[in-house]
Amino acid sequence: MSGKKYFVLMEGDNDTAQVFVSKQPRGAALKAATRGHTDICLRERGTNKVHCFVGSTAMVDKPKNGPAWLPAKIKKANVKKTGIKHL
């Protein structure tokens, strides 16, 4: 078993077409935050759980051991879990 879980991004109480794949809900929320979402609610497929996060992004310097093709500034996401809702 691969452990992959599918999380559907919700806006309001409706599903969107965006689906994020990750083992944990935080990983999916980081992907959503990287794409610019700030109020993140992810419905876990196959369950009645909705994971809610607050996300942000910041431009930071690239790591010292980063590859040469990486730009000098990169986008770094940060999320904080605010709770779980049950449908």
Backbone as XML, in Angstrom:
<?xml version="1.0"?>
<chain id="A" units="angstrom">
  <residue number="1" name="MET">
    <atom name="N" x="0.838" y="-1.178" z="0.000"/>
    <atom name="CA" x="0.000" y="0.000" z="0.000"/>
    <atom name="C" x="0.883" y="1.241" z="0.000"/>
  </residue>
  <residue number="2" name="SER">
    <atom name="N" x="0.581" y="2.180" z="-0.873"/>
    <atom name="CA" x="1.444" y="3.346" z="-1.036"/>
    <atom name="C" x="1.212" y="4.407" z="0.033"/>
  </residue>
  <residue number="3" name="GLY">
    <atom name="N" x="0.037" y="4.449" z="0.641"/>
    <atom name="CA" x="-0.226" y="5.443" z="1.666"/>
    <atom name="C" x="-0.664" y="6.782" z="1.125"/>
  </residue>
  <residue number="4" name="LYS">
    <atom name="N" x="-0.892" y="6.889" z="-0.192"/>
    <atom name="CA" x="-1.335" y="8.145" z="-0.774"/>
    <atom name="C" x="-2.767" y="8.435" z="-0.361"/>
  </residue>
  <residue number="5" name="LYS">
    <atom name="N" x="-3.027" y="9.687" z="-0.092"/>
    <atom name="CA" x="-4.384" y="10.140" z="0.192"/>
    <atom name="C" x="-4.681" y="11.301" z="-0.742"/>
  </residue>
  <residue number="6" name="TYR">
    <atom name="N" x="-5.939" y="11.429" z="-1.098"/>
    <atom name="CA" x="-6.369" y="12.478" z="-2.007"/>
    <atom name="C" x="-7.183" y="13.490" z="-1.227"/>
  </residue>
  <residue number="7" name="PHE">
    <atom name="N" x="-6.821" y="14.772" z="-1.386"/>
    <atom name="CA" x="-7.478" y="15.863" z="-0.683"/>
    <atom name="C" x="-8.027" y="16.840" z="-1.711"/>
  </residue>
  <residue number="8" name="VAL">
    <atom name="N" x="-9.333" y="17.116" z="-1.620"/>
    <atom name="CA" x="-10.007" y="18.024" z="-2.546"/>
    <atom name="C" x="-10.111" y="19.391" z="-1.888"/>
  </residue>
  <residue number="9" name="LEU">
    <atom name="N" x="-9.662" y="20.426" z="-2.585"/>
    <atom name="CA" x="-9.744" y="21.792" z="-2.073"/>
    <atom name="C" x="-11.190" y="22.242" z="-2.090"/>
  </residue>
  <residue number="10" name="MET">
    <atom name="N" x="-11.637" y="22.840" z="-0.985"/>
    <atom name="CA" x="-13.005" y="23.333" z="-0.879"/>
    <atom name="C" x="-12.998" y="24.850" z="-0.758"/>
  </residue>
  <residue number="11" name="GLU">
    <atom name="N" x="-13.955" y="25.482" z="-1.415"/>
    <atom name="CA" x="-14.179" y="26.919" z="-1.269"/>
    <atom name="C" x="-15.606" y="27.083" z="-0.791"/>
  </residue>
  <residue number="12" name="GLY">
    <atom name="N" x="-15.765" y="27.666" z="0.380"/>
    <atom name="CA" x="-17.089" y="27.693" z="1.002"/>
    <atom name="C" x="-17.426" y="26.272" z="1.430"/>
  </residue>
  <residue number="13" name="ASP">
    <atom name="N" x="-18.573" y="25.787" z="0.995"/>
    <atom name="CA" x="-18.949" y="24.397" z="1.273"/>
    <atom name="C" x="-18.928" y="23.557" z="0.010"/>
  </residue>
  <residue number="14" name="ASN">
    <atom name="N" x="-18.326" y="24.065" z="-1.063"/>
    <atom name="CA" x="-18.326" y="23.362" z="-2.348"/>
    <atom name="C" x="-16.929" y="22.892" z="-2.709"/>
  </residue>
  <residue number="15" name="ASP">
    <atom name="N" x="-16.858" y="21.720" z="-3.338"/>
    <atom name="CA" x="-15.589" y="21.205" z="-3.836"/>
    <atom name="C" x="-15.142" y="21.995" z="-5.055"/>
  </residue>
  <residue number="16" name="THR">
    <atom name="N" x="-13.841" y="22.104" z="-5.244"/>
    <atom name="CA" x="-13.280" y="22.677" z="-6.463"/>
    <atom name="C" x="-12.707" y="21.533" z="-7.291"/>
  </residue>
  <residue number="17" name="ALA">
    <atom name="N" x="-12.134" y="21.850" z="-8.425"/>
    <atom name="CA" x="-11.555" y="20.830" z="-9.299"/>
    <atom name="C" x="-10.120" y="20.488" z="-8.897"/>
  </residue>
  <residue number="18" name="GLN">
    <atom name="N" x="-9.569" y="21.198" z="-7.903"/>
    <atom name="CA" x="-8.182" y="20.963" z="-7.513"/>
    <atom name="C" x="-8.084" y="19.841" z="-6.490"/>
  </residue>
  <residue number="19" name="VAL">
    <atom name="N" x="-7.251" y="18.848" z="-6.808"/>
    <atom name="CA" x="-7.017" y="17.707" z="-5.921"/>
    <atom name="C" x="-5.519" y="17.635" z="-5.647"/>
  </residue>
  <residue number="20" name="PHE">
    <atom name="N" x="-5.162" y="17.511" z="-4.372"/>
    <atom name="CA" x="-3.773" y="17.407" z="-3.964"/>
    <atom name="C" x="-3.539" y="16.017" z="-3.384"/>
  </residue>
  <residue number="21" name="VAL">
    <atom name="N" x="-2.412" y="15.400" z="-3.734"/>
    <atom name="CA" x="-2.082" y="14.055" z="-3.283"/>
    <atom name="C" x="-0.911" y="14.144" z="-2.314"/>
  </residue>
  <residue number="22" name="SER">
    <atom name="N" x="-1.086" y="13.531" z="-1.140"/>
    <atom name="CA" x="-0.039" y="13.516" z="-0.134"/>
    <atom name="C" x="-0.365" y="12.439" z="0.888"/>
  </residue>
  <residue number="23" name="LYS">
    <atom name="N" x="0.623" y="12.038" z="1.661"/>
    <atom name="CA" x="0.368" y="11.064" z="2.727"/>
    <atom name="C" x="-0.355" y="11.702" z="3.902"/>
  </residue>
  <residue number="24" name="GLN">
    <atom name="N" x="-0.042" y="12.975" z="4.165"/>
    <atom name="CA" x="-0.616" y="13.691" z="5.297"/>
    <atom name="C" x="-1.347" y="14.934" z="4.803"/>
  </residue>
  <residue number="25" name="PRO">
    <atom name="N" x="-2.364" y="15.409" z="5.535"/>
    <atom name="CA" x="-3.075" y="16.614" z="5.112"/>
    <atom name="C" x="-2.191" y="17.856" z="5.085"/>
  </residue>
  <residue number="26" name="ARG">
    <atom name="N" x="-1.173" y="17.912" z="5.941"/>
    <atom name="CA" x="-0.285" y="19.076" z="5.957"/>
    <atom name="C" x="0.481" y="19.211" z="4.644"/>
  </residue>
  <residue number="27" name="GLY">
    <atom name="N" x="0.915" y="18.089" z="4.088"/>
    <atom name="CA" x="1.618" y="18.122" z="2.806"/>
    <atom name="C" x="0.750" y="18.676" z="1.696"/>
  </residue>
  <residue number="28" name="ALA">
    <atom name="N" x="-0.521" y="18.276" z="1.682"/>
    <atom name="CA" x="-1.457" y="18.791" z="0.691"/>
    <atom name="C" x="-1.714" y="20.279" z="0.918"/>
  </residue>
  <residue number="29" name="ALA">
    <atom name="N" x="-1.790" y="20.691" z="2.190"/>
    <atom name="CA" x="-2.009" y="22.107" z="2.500"/>
    <atom name="C" x="-0.810" y="22.954" z="2.081"/>
  </residue>
  <residue number="30" name="LEU">
    <atom name="N" x="0.399" y="22.432" z="2.225"/>
    <atom name="CA" x="1.587" y="23.168" z="1.773"/>
    <atom name="C" x="1.562" y="23.359" z="0.262"/>
  </residue>
  <residue number="31" name="LYS">
    <atom name="N" x="1.108" y="22.350" z="-0.468"/>
    <atom name="CA" x="0.997" y="22.472" z="-1.922"/>
    <atom name="C" x="-0.031" y="23.540" z="-2.293"/>
  </residue>
  <residue number="32" name="ALA">
    <atom name="N" x="-1.158" y="23.562" z="-1.582"/>
    <atom name="CA" x="-2.187" y="24.569" z="-1.842"/>
    <atom name="C" x="-1.682" y="25.970" z="-1.505"/>
  </residue>
  <residue number="33" name="ALA">
    <atom name="N" x="-0.941" y="26.104" z="-0.410"/>
    <atom name="CA" x="-0.405" y="27.416" z="-0.020"/>
    <atom name="C" x="0.615" y="27.906" z="-1.031"/>
  </residue>
  <residue number="34" name="THR">
    <atom name="N" x="1.416" y="27.002" z="-1.585"/>
    <atom name="CA" x="2.394" y="27.374" z="-2.598"/>
    <atom name="C" x="1.707" y="27.952" z="-3.831"/>
  </residue>
  <residue number="35" name="ARG">
    <atom name="N" x="0.510" y="27.474" z="-4.115"/>
    <atom name="CA" x="-0.256" y="27.957" z="-5.271"/>
    <atom name="C" x="-1.057" y="29.218" z="-4.959"/>
  </residue>
  <residue number="36" name="GLY">
    <atom name="N" x="-0.913" y="29.777" z="-3.738"/>
    <atom name="CA" x="-1.492" y="31.070" z="-3.431"/>
    <atom name="C" x="-2.749" y="31.056" z="-2.583"/>
  </residue>
  <residue number="37" name="HIS">
    <atom name="N" x="-3.217" y="29.915" z="-2.132"/>
    <atom name="CA" x="-4.416" y="29.864" z="-1.294"/>
    <atom name="C" x="-4.037" y="30.193" z="0.154"/>
  </residue>
  <residue number="38" name="THR">
    <atom name="N" x="-4.885" y="30.979" z="0.833"/>
    <atom name="CA" x="-4.591" y="31.354" z="2.209"/>
    <atom name="C" x="-5.540" y="30.691" z="3.197"/>
  </residue>
  <residue number="39" name="ASP">
    <atom name="N" x="-6.824" y="30.598" z="2.875"/>
    <atom name="CA" x="-7.799" y="29.924" z="3.726"/>
    <atom name="C" x="-8.051" y="28.562" z="3.090"/>
  </residue>
  <residue number="40" name="ILE">
    <atom name="N" x="-7.444" y="27.515" z="3.641"/>
    <atom name="CA" x="-7.401" y="26.208" z="2.983"/>
    <atom name="C" x="-8.262" y="25.214" z="3.753"/>
  </residue>
  <residue number="41" name="CYS">
    <atom name="N" x="-9.266" y="24.661" z="3.078"/>
    <atom name="CA" x="-10.074" y="23.572" z="3.624"/>
    <atom name="C" x="-9.960" y="22.411" z="2.653"/>
  </residue>
  <residue number="42" name="LEU">
    <atom name="N" x="-9.467" y="21.281" z="3.136"/>
    <atom name="CA" x="-9.230" y="20.114" z="2.301"/>
    <atom name="C" x="-10.113" y="18.962" z="2.765"/>
  </residue>
  <residue number="43" name="ARG">
    <atom name="N" x="-10.960" y="18.464" z="1.841"/>
    <atom name="CA" x="-11.799" y="17.307" z="2.146"/>
    <atom name="C" x="-11.025" y="16.053" z="1.793"/>
  </residue>
  <residue number="44" name="GLU">
    <atom name="N" x="-10.903" y="15.161" z="2.749"/>
    <atom name="CA" x="-10.193" y="13.902" z="2.516"/>
    <atom name="C" x="-11.157" y="12.934" z="1.846"/>
  </residue>
  <residue number="45" name="ARG">
    <atom name="N" x="-10.780" y="12.455" z="0.657"/>
    <atom name="CA" x="-11.641" y="11.535" z="-0.073"/>
    <atom name="C" x="-11.790" y="10.225" z="0.696"/>
  </residue>
  <residue number="46" name="GLY">
    <atom name="N" x="-13.006" y="9.680" z="0.692"/>
    <atom name="CA" x="-13.261" y="8.412" z="1.348"/>
    <atom name="C" x="-13.599" y="8.529" z="2.818"/>
  </residue>
  <residue number="47" name="THR">
    <atom name="N" x="-13.540" y="9.727" z="3.378"/>
    <atom name="CA" x="-13.883" y="9.945" z="4.781"/>
    <atom name="C" x="-14.836" y="11.129" z="4.864"/>
  </residue>
  <residue number="48" name="ASN">
    <atom name="N" x="-15.271" y="11.442" z="6.074"/>
    <atom name="CA" x="-16.134" y="12.613" z="6.260"/>
    <atom name="C" x="-15.383" y="13.754" z="6.930"/>
  </residue>
  <residue number="49" name="LYS">
    <atom name="N" x="-14.051" y="13.790" z="6.777"/>
    <atom name="CA" x="-13.221" y="14.803" z="7.426"/>
    <atom name="C" x="-12.883" y="15.944" z="6.461"/>
  </residue>
  <residue number="50" name="VAL">
    <atom name="N" x="-12.896" y="17.160" z="6.994"/>
    <atom name="CA" x="-12.414" y="18.342" z="6.277"/>
    <atom name="C" x="-11.339" y="18.974" z="7.144"/>
  </residue>
  <residue number="51" name="HIS">
    <atom name="N" x="-10.104" y="19.001" z="6.654"/>
    <atom name="CA" x="-8.971" y="19.565" z="7.380"/>
    <atom name="C" x="-8.850" y="21.041" z="7.014"/>
  </residue>
  <residue number="52" name="CYS">
    <atom name="N" x="-8.798" y="21.916" z="8.008"/>
    <atom name="CA" x="-8.748" y="23.363" z="7.770"/>
    <atom name="C" x="-7.387" y="23.921" z="8.198"/>
  </residue>
  <residue number="53" name="PHE">
    <atom name="N" x="-6.834" y="24.765" z="7.338"/>
    <atom name="CA" x="-5.523" y="25.369" z="7.561"/>
    <atom name="C" x="-5.565" y="26.850" z="7.205"/>
  </residue>
  <residue number="54" name="VAL">
    <atom name="N" x="-4.621" y="27.599" z="7.746"/>
    <atom name="CA" x="-4.339" y="28.968" z="7.328"/>
    <atom name="C" x="-2.943" y="28.935" z="6.741"/>
  </residue>
  <residue number="55" name="GLY">
    <atom name="N" x="-2.798" y="29.434" z="5.512"/>
    <atom name="CA" x="-1.512" y="29.350" z="4.842"/>
    <atom name="C" x="-0.979" y="30.691" z="4.392"/>
  </residue>
  <residue number="56" name="SER">
    <atom name="N" x="0.326" y="30.724" z="4.163"/>
    <atom name="CA" x="0.978" y="31.925" z="3.646"/>
    <atom name="C" x="2.235" y="31.504" z="2.895"/>
  </residue>
  <residue number="57" name="THR">
    <atom name="N" x="2.758" y="32.424" z="2.105"/>
    <atom name="CA" x="4.017" y="32.182" z="1.407"/>
    <atom name="C" x="4.946" y="33.365" z="1.632"/>
  </residue>
  <residue number="58" name="ALA">
    <atom name="N" x="6.232" y="33.084" z="1.540"/>
    <atom name="CA" x="7.242" y="34.132" z="1.687"/>
    <atom name="C" x="8.362" y="33.851" z="0.691"/>
  </residue>
  <residue number="59" name="MET">
    <atom name="N" x="8.977" y="34.905" z="0.194"/>
    <atom name="CA" x="10.133" y="34.768" z="-0.689"/>
    <atom name="C" x="11.383" y="34.753" z="0.189"/>
  </residue>
  <residue number="60" name="VAL">
    <atom name="N" x="12.162" y="33.676" z="0.080"/>
    <atom name="CA" x="13.373" y="33.526" z="0.892"/>
    <atom name="C" x="14.565" y="33.265" z="-0.019"/>
  </residue>
  <residue number="61" name="ASP">
    <atom name="N" x="15.758" y="33.465" z="0.524"/>
    <atom name="CA" x="16.978" y="33.174" z="-0.234"/>
    <atom name="C" x="17.086" y="31.676" z="-0.470"/>
  </residue>
  <residue number="62" name="LYS">
    <atom name="N" x="17.704" y="31.301" z="-1.593"/>
    <atom name="CA" x="17.878" y="29.873" z="-1.867"/>
    <atom name="C" x="18.874" y="29.281" z="-0.867"/>
  </residue>
  <residue number="63" name="PRO">
    <atom name="N" x="18.796" y="27.983" z="-0.602"/>
    <atom name="CA" x="19.734" y="27.361" z="0.335"/>
    <atom name="C" x="21.175" y="27.449" z="-0.173"/>
  </residue>
  <residue number="64" name="LYS">
    <atom name="N" x="22.119" y="27.435" z="0.735"/>
    <atom name="CA" x="23.534" y="27.528" z="0.353"/>
    <atom name="C" x="23.965" y="26.341" z="-0.510"/>
  </residue>
  <residue number="65" name="ASN">
    <atom name="N" x="23.376" y="25.171" z="-0.264"/>
    <atom name="CA" x="23.739" y="23.994" z="-1.044"/>
    <atom name="C" x="22.766" y="23.748" z="-2.197"/>
  </residue>
  <residue number="66" name="GLY">
    <atom name="N" x="21.990" y="24.757" z="-2.574"/>
    <atom name="CA" x="21.021" y="24.630" z="-3.667"/>
    <atom name="C" x="21.712" y="24.535" z="-5.021"/>
  </residue>
  <residue number="67" name="PRO">
    <atom name="N" x="21.042" y="23.913" z="-6.004"/>
    <atom name="CA" x="21.638" y="23.789" z="-7.332"/>
    <atom name="C" x="21.773" y="25.147" z="-8.027"/>
  </residue>
  <residue number="68" name="ALA">
    <atom name="N" x="22.645" y="25.203" z="-9.010"/>
    <atom name="CA" x="22.935" y="26.460" z="-9.705"/>
    <atom name="C" x="21.729" y="26.988" z="-10.479"/>
  </residue>
  <residue number="69" name="TRP">
    <atom name="N" x="20.869" y="26.080" z="-10.970"/>
    <atom name="CA" x="19.723" y="26.523" z="-11.774"/>
    <atom name="C" x="18.614" y="27.135" z="-10.931"/>
  </residue>
  <residue number="70" name="LEU">
    <atom name="N" x="18.667" y="26.975" z="-9.608"/>
    <atom name="CA" x="17.648" y="27.526" z="-8.721"/>
    <atom name="C" x="17.812" y="29.040" z="-8.641"/>
  </residue>
  <residue number="71" name="PRO">
    <atom name="N" x="16.707" y="29.813" z="-8.748"/>
    <atom name="CA" x="16.837" y="31.268" z="-8.662"/>
    <atom name="C" x="17.303" y="31.713" z="-7.268"/>
  </residue>
  <residue number="72" name="ALA">
    <atom name="N" x="17.731" y="32.957" z="-7.175"/>
    <atom name="CA" x="18.270" y="33.483" z="-5.923"/>
    <atom name="C" x="17.200" y="33.551" z="-4.833"/>
  </residue>
  <residue number="73" name="LYS">
    <atom name="N" x="15.955" y="33.819" z="-5.200"/>
    <atom name="CA" x="14.838" y="33.861" z="-4.245"/>
    <atom name="C" x="13.847" y="32.768" z="-4.614"/>
  </residue>
  <residue number="74" name="ILE">
    <atom name="N" x="13.379" y="32.012" z="-3.607"/>
    <atom name="CA" x="12.391" y="30.964" z="-3.852"/>
    <atom name="C" x="11.173" y="31.195" z="-2.956"/>
  </residue>
  <residue number="75" name="LYS">
    <atom name="N" x="10.035" y="30.627" z="-3.358"/>
    <atom name="CA" x="8.795" y="30.754" z="-2.610"/>
    <atom name="C" x="8.719" y="29.629" z="-1.575"/>
  </residue>
  <residue number="76" name="LYS">
    <atom name="N" x="8.505" y="29.994" z="-0.319"/>
    <atom name="CA" x="8.405" y="29.006" z="0.750"/>
    <atom name="C" x="7.032" y="29.131" z="1.407"/>
  </residue>
  <residue number="77" name="ALA">
    <atom name="N" x="6.329" y="28.004" z="1.504"/>
    <atom name="CA" x="4.986" y="27.991" z="2.078"/>
    <atom name="C" x="5.037" y="27.675" z="3.563"/>
  </residue>
  <residue number="78" name="ASN">
    <atom name="N" x="4.034" y="28.166" z="4.281"/>
    <atom name="CA" x="3.886" y="27.886" z="5.703"/>
    <atom name="C" x="2.395" y="27.724" z="5.980"/>
  </residue>
  <residue number="79" name="VAL">
    <atom name="N" x="2.020" y="26.685" z="6.738"/>
    <atom name="CA" x="0.616" y="26.464" z="7.080"/>
    <atom name="C" x="0.479" y="26.186" z="8.575"/>
  </residue>
  <residue number="80" name="LYS">
    <atom name="N" x="-0.706" y="26.509" z="9.098"/>
    <atom name="CA" x="-1.034" y="26.214" z="10.494"/>
    <atom name="C" x="-2.431" y="25.619" z="10.507"/>
  </residue>
  <residue number="81" name="LYS">
    <atom name="N" x="-2.560" y="24.466" z="11.137"/>
    <atom name="CA" x="-3.852" y="23.785" z="11.193"/>
    <atom name="C" x="-4.765" y="24.483" z="12.186"/>
  </residue>
  <residue number="82" name="THR">
    <atom name="N" x="-6.007" y="24.749" z="11.749"/>
    <atom name="CA" x="-6.972" y="25.400" z="12.627"/>
    <atom name="C" x="-8.016" y="24.428" z="13.149"/>
  </residue>
  <residue number="83" name="GLY">
    <atom name="N" x="-8.107" y="23.235" z="12.547"/>
    <atom name="CA" x="-9.052" y="22.247" z="13.066"/>
    <atom name="C" x="-9.536" y="21.280" z="12.006"/>
  </residue>
  <residue number="84" name="ILE">
    <atom name="N" x="-10.396" y="20.381" z="12.444"/>
    <atom name="CA" x="-11.020" y="19.398" z="11.576"/>
    <atom name="C" x="-12.529" y="19.528" z="11.721"/>
  </residue>
  <residue number="85" name="LYS">
    <atom name="N" x="-13.224" y="19.548" z="10.584"/>
    <atom name="CA" x="-14.690" y="19.538" z="10.583"/>
    <atom name="C" x="-15.147" y="18.171" z="10.105"/>
  </residue>
  <residue number="86" name="HIS">
    <atom name="N" x="-16.280" y="17.723" z="10.576"/>
    <atom name="CA" x="-16.851" y="16.463" z="10.114"/>
    <atom name="C" x="-18.136" y="16.768" z="9.356"/>
  </residue>
  <residue number="87" name="LEU">
    <atom name="N" x="-18.252" y="16.167" z="8.184"/>
    <atom name="CA" x="-19.446" y="16.383" z="7.365"/>
    <atom name="C" x="-20.588" y="15.500" z="7.833"/>
  </residue>
</chain>
